[in-house]
């Protein structure tokens, strides 16, 4: 007698289709994300933009938000991959209710509502607070470098621009002259069917590259001529190579230095140092509560240094949650005299070790230098005295795993969007999804 197998009848028709609730098991994150968006989150900022009833009915905004958040939670970020998942994966079908928006609809929705989507971070954070996941006893801060949607090889230094622009301009001019001569010969041979001033297709790329070089040169020149004090603090900041230790770099004639760079693909991105070399990217910075690794504040900057992020992160955490934290730890990149003074003013205990050359200031610097950094000196002594019992030891085990979950487990290492405002909103969504998953695990 042969072995009996379970039925595999692919031609069997269903008289009654199953409920979408049965597509995935109870307790699956798909249910949690969908129901949180449907029943808890305030989407009025998105809903009120649909005030005209005309044309084909759009997909429900709540469904689109749930699709984006769930996709991010599964490491699916690109609109084409999200659209494909809606057709092929039952967990996505459980979220969308079998709706299948195409990739252009998904992409347009995300771009249209970026600001409202980034604002969901605070809503989800407060849900975590209500669930008892946020204690604000100890908060660790750190930053991580993320690739921009651009290659560092698509950047050009001002010095190279000065060399390339006249050569490229002469090359284009020679081609235009040759094209005009060829047009005249063609008119004589075939008749004057063309105006004669069309740009041949083979010249298009050179023309575009020349225009981009000239535009980038003009922007760097304008930046060099501008007053640093007039710079927008929320803007992308100085271009790569335009600033050294906080001071604007210029040539003797007031122009940009030859090493100043602009990226042609994403001009807001900046060169960032990483362990694996230099990238064109951004610096994603977070403050993480030690109780359950909830992100209580987030920001994204173009500078590779982290020290300017400490005060904004601490103040944002208080604004988000309505009360201040008690302790904060960060690596030596956050340790400055001004930051330690700001934490003391806010009555927050800080654990910010000075740079390695300053860990024992009395041995590595002159008395005059030590006197100029009394708070840094006191911090180095405090950490040395506490040894392995120092609260600073919490920093790495609190904040580093969060970056591991974002970059390794969920595969977010490179931004999809371009431009500082869009990238900041994208980073906020990444942090929102991290907290949402923590909430799902705690309440599941």
KEGU-187452 format. One record per residue (C-alpha): x, y negated, z. Coordinates in steps of 0.05 Angstrom, whole numbers, plus 32768, in hexadecimal, padded with zeros to 4 digits. Example, Ala and Ser with C-alpha at 12.3 -4.5 7.8 and 13.67 -1.06 7.14 Angstrom:
{node {80F6, 805A, 809C}},
{node {8111, 8015, 808F}},
END
This chain:
{node {8000, 8000, 8000}},
{node {801D, 7FBC, 7FEB}},
{node {8028, 7F81, 8018}},
{node {7FEE, 7F51, 8020}},
{node {7FFD, 7F08, 8015}},
{node {7FD6, 7EC9, 8024}},
{node {7FAF, 7EAD, 7FEA}},
{node {7FD2, 7E7E, 7FB9}},
{node {7F9B, 7E69, 7F8B}},
{node {7FAF, 7E27, 7F6B}},
{node {7F71, 7E26, 7F40}},
{node {7F41, 7E29, 7F7B}},
{node {7F12, 7DEC, 7F7D}},
{node {7F00, 7DCD, 7FBF}},
{node {7EB6, 7DC4, 7FCA}},
{node {7EC3, 7D96, 8006}},
{node {7F05, 7D70, 8007}},
{node {7F28, 7D6E, 804B}},
{node {7F2B, 7D2E, 8075}},
{node {7F6A, 7D05, 806F}},
{node {7F71, 7D10, 80BA}},
{node {7F80, 7D59, 80AA}},
{node {7FB9, 7D4B, 8079}},
{node {7FEB, 7D48, 80B2}},
{node {7FE9, 7D64, 80F9}},
{node {7FCD, 7D3E, 8134}},
{node {8002, 7D13, 8154}},
{node {8025, 7D06, 8111}},
{node {8041, 7CBF, 810A}},
{node {8016, 7CB5, 80CC}},
{node {7FD8, 7CB4, 80F8}},
{node {7FF8, 7C86, 812B}},
{node {800F, 7C52, 80F9}},
{node {7FCD, 7C52, 80D2}},
{node {7FA2, 7C4D, 8110}},
{node {7FCE, 7C17, 8130}},
{node {7FC7, 7BEC, 80F2}},
{node {7F7C, 7BF9, 80EC}},
{node {7F69, 7BF0, 8135}},
{node {7F9D, 7BC7, 8159}},
{node {7FC7, 7B98, 812F}},
{node {7FAC, 7B53, 811E}},
{node {7FB0, 7B4C, 80D2}},
{node {7F88, 7B0C, 80CD}},
{node {7FC3, 7AE6, 80AF}},
{node {7FC1, 7B17, 8075}},
{node {7F76, 7B20, 8071}},
{node {7F66, 7AD6, 806B}},
{node {7F8D, 7AD0, 802B}},
{node {7F57, 7AF9, 8008}},
{node {7F23, 7AC3, 8006}},
{node {7F0C, 7AC8, 7FBD}},
{node {7EE0, 7B02, 7FA7}},
{node {7EF1, 7B0B, 7F5E}},
{node {7F10, 7B3F, 7F32}},
{node {7F1B, 7B87, 7F45}},
{node {7F18, 7B94, 7F90}},
{node {7F60, 7B97, 7FAC}},
{node {7F7B, 7BCE, 7FD7}},
{node {7F6A, 7BC3, 8020}},
{node {7FA1, 7B98, 8040}},
{node {7FA0, 7BC4, 807E}},
{node {7FAF, 7C01, 8054}},
{node {7FE8, 7BDD, 8031}},
{node {8006, 7BC7, 8074}},
{node {8001, 7C0E, 808F}},
{node {8021, 7C2A, 8050}},
{node {805D, 7BFA, 8056}},
{node {8067, 7C07, 80A1}},
{node {8060, 7C52, 809A}},
{node {808E, 7C53, 805D}},
{node {80C3, 7C2D, 8083}},
{node {80BC, 7C5D, 80BE}},
{node {80CB, 7C97, 808E}},
{node {8106, 7C74, 806D}},
{node {80DF, 7C64, 802D}},
{node {80EA, 7C1B, 801C}},
{node {80E8, 7C11, 7FD1}},
{node {80A4, 7C03, 7FB2}},
{node {80AD, 7C38, 7F7D}},
{node {80BD, 7C6D, 7FB1}},
{node {8081, 7C57, 7FDB}},
{node {8053, 7C5D, 7F9E}},
{node {806F, 7CA1, 7F8F}},
{node {8064, 7CB8, 7FD7}},
{node {801B, 7CA3, 7FD3}},
{node {8013, 7CD6, 7F9A}},
{node {803E, 7D0E, 7FB5}},
{node {8040, 7D0E, 8001}},
{node {8005, 7D21, 802C}},
{node {801E, 7CF8, 8067}},
{node {801B, 7CB9, 803C}},
{node {7FD6, 7CCF, 8023}},
{node {7FBF, 7CD3, 806C}},
{node {7FD4, 7C8A, 8074}},
{node {7FB7, 7C6F, 8033}},
{node {7F77, 7C99, 8032}},
{node {7F8B, 7CB4, 7FED}},
{node {7F94, 7C6E, 7FD0}},
{node {7FCC, 7C6A, 7F9E}},
{node {7FE5, 7C23, 7F95}},
{node {8019, 7C1C, 7F5E}},
{node {805E, 7C02, 7F6E}},
{node {8051, 7BBC, 7F53}},
{node {8015, 7BB4, 7F80}},
{node {803E, 7BCA, 7FBC}},
{node {8078, 7B9C, 7FAA}},
{node {804B, 7B60, 7F9E}},
{node {8026, 7B6B, 7FE0}},
{node {8066, 7B6F, 8007}},
{node {8082, 7B2F, 7FE8}},
{node {8040, 7B09, 7FEF}},
{node {8039, 7B19, 8039}},
{node {8081, 7B1B, 8050}},
{node {8078, 7AE6, 8086}},
{node {803A, 7B08, 80A3}},
{node {805B, 7B4C, 80A1}},
{node {8098, 7B32, 80C7}},
{node {806A, 7B14, 80FC}},
{node {8051, 7B5A, 810C}},
{node {8093, 7B64, 8133}},
{node {8079, 7B3C, 816E}},
{node {8035, 7B60, 816E}},
{node {8055, 7BA5, 816F}},
{node {8087, 7B8E, 81A4}},
{node {804F, 7B78, 81D1}},
{node {802C, 7BBB, 81C8}},
{node {806C, 7BDB, 81E0}},
{node {806C, 7BAC, 821C}},
{node {8024, 7BBE, 822C}},
{node {8037, 7C08, 8229}},
{node {806D, 7BFD, 825D}},
{node {80A7, 7C08, 822E}},
{node {80C8, 7BC4, 823A}},
{node {80E7, 7BB4, 827E}},
{node {8118, 7B7C, 826D}},
{node {8146, 7B94, 82A4}},
{node {8182, 7B9C, 8276}},
{node {8184, 7B87, 822D}},
{node {81BE, 7B95, 81FE}},
{node {81CD, 7B6B, 81C0}},
{node {81F4, 7B7C, 8181}},
{node {81F7, 7B71, 8137}},
{node {8201, 7B9F, 80FB}},
{node {8216, 7B8F, 80B4}},
{node {81E3, 7BA1, 807E}},
{node {81F0, 7B9F, 8034}},
{node {81CC, 7B6C, 800A}},
{node {81A8, 7B7F, 7FCA}},
{node {81E7, 7B68, 7FA7}},
{node {822E, 7B80, 7F9C}},
{node {8269, 7B5A, 7FB6}},
{node {8287, 7B63, 7F71}},
{node {824F, 7B36, 7F56}},
{node {826E, 7AFC, 7F7D}},
{node {82A1, 7ACD, 7F61}},
{node {82D2, 7A9E, 7F83}},
{node {82D3, 7A54, 7F73}},
{node {831A, 7A5C, 7F5A}},
{node {8305, 7A92, 7F29}},
{node {82C9, 7A68, 7F14}},
{node {82F8, 7A2E, 7F02}},
{node {8321, 7A5E, 7ED7}},
{node {82E6, 7A82, 7EB8}},
{node {82B8, 7A48, 7EA9}},
{node {82E3, 7A25, 7E73}},
{node {82F7, 7A67, 7E53}},
{node {82AF, 7A7F, 7E50}},
{node {8296, 7A3C, 7E37}},
{node {82CA, 7A3D, 7DFF}},
{node {82B7, 7A84, 7DED}},
{node {826D, 7A73, 7DEB}},
{node {827B, 7A35, 7DC2}},
{node {82A4, 7A5D, 7D90}},
{node {826B, 7A90, 7D8A}},
{node {8238, 7A59, 7D7F}},
{node {8264, 7A3C, 7D48}},
{node {826B, 7A81, 7D28}},
{node {8220, 7A8D, 7D2E}},
{node {8212, 7A4A, 7D0C}},
{node {8240, 7A5D, 7CD3}},
{node {8220, 7AA2, 7CCD}},
{node {81DA, 7A82, 7CCE}},
{node {81EF, 7A53, 7C94}},
{node {8209, 7A8E, 7C6C}},
{node {81C9, 7AB6, 7C7A}},
{node {819E, 7A7B, 7C65}},
{node {81C3, 7A76, 7C24}},
{node {81BC, 7AC0, 7C17}},
{node {8177, 7AD0, 7C33}},
{node {8152, 7A8E, 7C37}},
{node {8144, 7A5F, 7C72}},
{node {8113, 7A8A, 7C98}},
{node {8134, 7A7B, 7CDB}},
{node {813E, 7A37, 7CFB}},
{node {8188, 7A47, 7D01}},
{node {818E, 7A34, 7D4B}},
{node {8179, 7A75, 7D6B}},
{node {81AB, 7A93, 7D9C}},
{node {81BF, 7AD9, 7D86}},
{node {81AE, 7B0F, 7DB7}},
{node {81F6, 7B23, 7DBF}},
{node {8205, 7ADE, 7DDC}},
{node {81CF, 7AE0, 7E12}},
{node {81F8, 7AFF, 7E4A}},
{node {8232, 7ACF, 7E40}},
{node {8204, 7A93, 7E41}},
{node {81E2, 7AAB, 7E81}},
{node {8225, 7AB9, 7EA2}},
{node {823F, 7A75, 7E90}},
{node {8200, 7A54, 7EAC}},
{node {8205, 7A7B, 7EED}},
{node {824F, 7A69, 7EF6}},
{node {8240, 7A20, 7EEB}},
{node {8206, 7A22, 7F1C}},
{node {8230, 7A46, 7F51}},
{node {8268, 7A13, 7F48}},
{node {8238, 79D9, 7F50}},
{node {821B, 79F8, 7F90}},
{node {8260, 7A03, 7FAE}},
{node {8274, 79BC, 7F9C}},
{node {8234, 79A0, 7FBC}},
{node {8241, 79CA, 7FFA}},
{node {8288, 79B0, 8001}},
{node {8270, 7968, 7FFA}},
{node {8237, 7970, 802D}},
{node {823B, 795F, 8076}},
{node {823F, 79A0, 80A0}},
{node {8212, 797F, 80D5}},
{node {81DA, 7979, 80A2}},
{node {81DA, 79C4, 8094}},
{node {8199, 79E8, 80A0}},
{node {81A4, 7A14, 80DE}},
{node {8171, 7A46, 80C3}},
{node {8191, 7A47, 807E}},
{node {81C5, 7A78, 8063}},
{node {81FF, 7A4F, 807F}},
{node {8243, 7A42, 805F}},
{node {8257, 7A6A, 8023}},
{node {828C, 7AA0, 802B}},
{node {82D1, 7A80, 802D}},
{node {82B4, 7A3B, 8039}},
{node {82C0, 7A3A, 8084}},
{node {82F8, 7A4E, 80B3}},
{node {82ED, 7A53, 80FF}},
{node {82B1, 7A26, 80FB}},
{node {82D2, 79F0, 80D1}},
{node {82C0, 79DF, 8089}},
{node {82F8, 79EE, 8058}},
{node {8306, 79BD, 801F}},
{node {833B, 79AF, 7FEB}},
{node {8360, 796D, 7FEF}},
{node {8331, 794F, 7FBC}},
{node {82F4, 7962, 7FE5}},
{node {82DF, 799E, 7FBB}},
{node {82D3, 79E6, 7FD0}},
{node {8310, 7A13, 7FDC}},
{node {8322, 7A45, 7FA6}},
{node {830F, 7A80, 7FD3}},
{node {82C7, 7A67, 7FDF}},
{node {8296, 7A9A, 7FC1}},
{node {824F, 7A9E, 7FA8}},
{node {822B, 7ADF, 7F97}},
{node {8204, 7ADB, 7F55}},
{node {81D2, 7B11, 7F68}},
{node {81BF, 7AF8, 7FAF}},
{node {81DE, 7AB4, 7FBB}},
{node {81C7, 7AB5, 8004}},
{node {81F0, 7AF3, 8015}},
{node {8236, 7AEB, 8031}},
{node {8275, 7B16, 8033}},
{node {8272, 7B41, 8072}},
{node {82AC, 7B6A, 808F}},
{node {829C, 7BB2, 80A0}},
{node {82C4, 7BF0, 80B4}},
{node {82C1, 7C07, 806C}},
{node {82D7, 7BC5, 804E}},
{node {82B3, 7B86, 8038}},
{node {826A, 7B83, 8020}},
{node {823A, 7B4E, 8007}},
{node {8206, 7B4F, 803D}},
{node {81E6, 7B35, 807C}},
{node {81EE, 7B3E, 80C8}},
{node {81B0, 7B5D, 80E9}},
{node {81AF, 7B4D, 8133}},
{node {8182, 7B6A, 816A}},
{node {8176, 7B69, 81B5}},
{node {8162, 7BAD, 81D0}},
{node {8141, 7BBC, 8213}},
{node {8165, 7BF3, 8239}},
{node {8126, 7C17, 8253}},
{node {810E, 7C35, 8211}},
{node {813A, 7C15, 81DB}},
{node {8104, 7BE4, 81C5}},
{node {811C, 7BAA, 819A}},
{node {8105, 7B6C, 81C0}},
{node {8124, 7B38, 8191}},
{node {8141, 7B39, 814B}},
{node {8161, 7B09, 811B}},
{node {818A, 7B0C, 80DB}},
{node {81C5, 7ADF, 80CA}},
{node {81F6, 7AD6, 8092}},
{node {8233, 7ACD, 80BF}},
{node {825A, 7B0A, 80D4}},
{node {8267, 7AEE, 811A}},
{node {8234, 7AFF, 8150}},
{node {8241, 7ACA, 8186}},
{node {820C, 7A99, 816A}},
{node {81D6, 7ACF, 8171}},
{node {81D7, 7AD8, 81BC}},
{node {81AE, 7A9B, 81D2}},
{node {817A, 7AA1, 8199}},
{node {8170, 7AEB, 81A9}},
{node {8169, 7AE0, 81F4}},
{node {8139, 7AA5, 81EA}},
{node {8111, 7ACB, 81B6}},
{node {8109, 7B06, 81E5}},
{node {80EC, 7AD8, 821A}},
{node {80BD, 7AB7, 81E7}},
{node {80A6, 7AFB, 81CD}},
{node {8098, 7B1A, 8211}},
{node {8089, 7ADF, 823E}},
{node {80C0, 7AEC, 8271}},
{node {810B, 7AEA, 8271}},
{node {813A, 7B24, 8276}},
{node {8167, 7B30, 82B2}},
{node {81A7, 7B4C, 8293}},
{node {81C6, 7B49, 824E}},
{node {8203, 7B6D, 8232}},
{node {8227, 7B65, 81F1}},
{node {826B, 7B74, 81D3}},
{node {82A4, 7B42, 81D0}},
{node {8287, 7B22, 8192}},
{node {8252, 7B00, 81BE}},
{node {8283, 7AE8, 81F4}},
{node {828F, 7A9E, 81F3}},
{node {8294, 7A6A, 822A}},
{node {8254, 7A48, 8211}},
{node {822D, 7A89, 820F}},
{node {8240, 7A9C, 8256}},
{node {822C, 7A56, 826D}},
{node {81E9, 7A5C, 8249}},
{node {81DB, 7A9F, 826B}},
{node {81ED, 7A82, 82AF}},
{node {81BE, 7A47, 82A2}},
{node {8186, 7A79, 8291}},
{node {8197, 7AA1, 82D0}},
{node {81A6, 7ADF, 82A7}},
{node {81DF, 7B0D, 82BC}},
{node {820C, 7B15, 827F}},
{node {823E, 7B4C, 8270}},
{node {8266, 7B32, 8235}},
{node {82AF, 7B47, 8234}},
{node {82E1, 7B16, 8218}},
{node {8308, 7B2A, 81DA}},
{node {833E, 7B5F, 81E5}},
{node {8375, 7B2A, 81E9}},
{node {834E, 7B08, 8221}},
{node {833A, 7B45, 824B}},
{node {836E, 7B31, 827E}},
{node {8375, 7AE7, 8272}},
{node {83A7, 7ADB, 82AA}},
{node {83D9, 7B0A, 8286}},
{node {83CA, 7AFB, 823D}},
{node {83C1, 7AAF, 823E}},
{node {83E1, 7A74, 825E}},
{node {83C2, 7A55, 829D}},
{node {83AD, 7A1A, 8273}},
{node {8387, 7A48, 8244}},
{node {8367, 7A6D, 827E}},
{node {8350, 7A2C, 829D}},
{node {832C, 7A1B, 825D}},
{node {8304, 7A5D, 8261}},
{node {82F0, 7A65, 82AA}},
{node {82B0, 7A8B, 829A}},
{node {82D3, 7ABB, 826B}},
{node {8309, 7AC6, 829F}},
{node {82D6, 7AD5, 82D4}},
{node {82B1, 7B05, 82A6}},
{node {82F1, 7B2B, 8296}},
{node {8300, 7B31, 82E1}},
{node {82B9, 7B48, 82F0}},
{node {82BA, 7B7F, 82BB}},
{node {82FF, 7B97, 82D0}},
{node {82EA, 7B9A, 8319}},
{node {82AB, 7BC2, 830A}},
{node {82D0, 7BF4, 82DE}},
{node {82A6, 7C2E, 82C5}},
{node {826C, 7C18, 82F2}},
{node {8264, 7BD7, 82CC}},
{node {8220, 7BC9, 82AF}},
{node {8244, 7BBB, 826E}},
{node {8248, 7C06, 8263}},
{node {81FE, 7C05, 8251}},
{node {8209, 7BDB, 8212}},
{node {8221, 7C11, 81E3}},
{node {81EE, 7C45, 81F9}},
{node {81B4, 7C13, 81F2}},
{node {81BF, 7BEE, 81B1}},
{node {81EB, 7C1B, 8187}},
{node {81B8, 7C55, 8182}},
{node {8185, 7C23, 8166}},
{node {81B2, 7C12, 812C}},
{node {81BF, 7C5C, 8122}},
{node {8174, 7C6A, 811E}},
{node {8169, 7C30, 80ED}},
{node {81A6, 7C3C, 80C0}},
{node {81B1, 7C87, 80C5}},
{node {816F, 7CA8, 80D7}},
{node {8143, 7C79, 80AD}},
{node {8178, 7C68, 8079}},
{node {8173, 7C1D, 807A}},
{node {81B8, 7C05, 8067}},
{node {81A9, 7BD4, 802F}},
{node {8173, 7B9F, 8026}},
{node {8143, 7BA5, 7FEC}},
{node {8131, 7B5C, 7FE9}},
{node {815C, 7B1F, 7FD7}},
{node {8160, 7ADB, 7FF8}},
{node {8167, 7ACB, 8041}},
{node {811D, 7AC0, 8051}},
{node {8108, 7B01, 8031}},
{node {8141, 7B29, 8050}},
{node {8130, 7B0D, 8095}},
{node {80E8, 7B24, 808D}},
{node {8100, 7B69, 8075}},
{node {812C, 7B70, 80B3}},
{node {80F1, 7B5D, 80E0}},
{node {80C8, 7B95, 80C0}},
{node {8101, 7BC7, 80CC}},
{node {8102, 7BB3, 8116}},
{node {80B6, 7BB6, 811A}},
{node {80B5, 7BFD, 8100}},
{node {80EB, 7C12, 8132}},
{node {80C0, 7BF9, 816C}},
{node {8082, 7C18, 814D}},
{node {80A3, 7C5D, 814C}},
{node {80B9, 7C55, 8195}},
{node {8071, 7C44, 81A7}},
{node {8057, 7C80, 8180}},
{node {8087, 7CAF, 81A4}},
{node {8075, 7C92, 81E9}},
{node {802A, 7C95, 81DF}},
{node {8025, 7CD3, 81B4}},
END
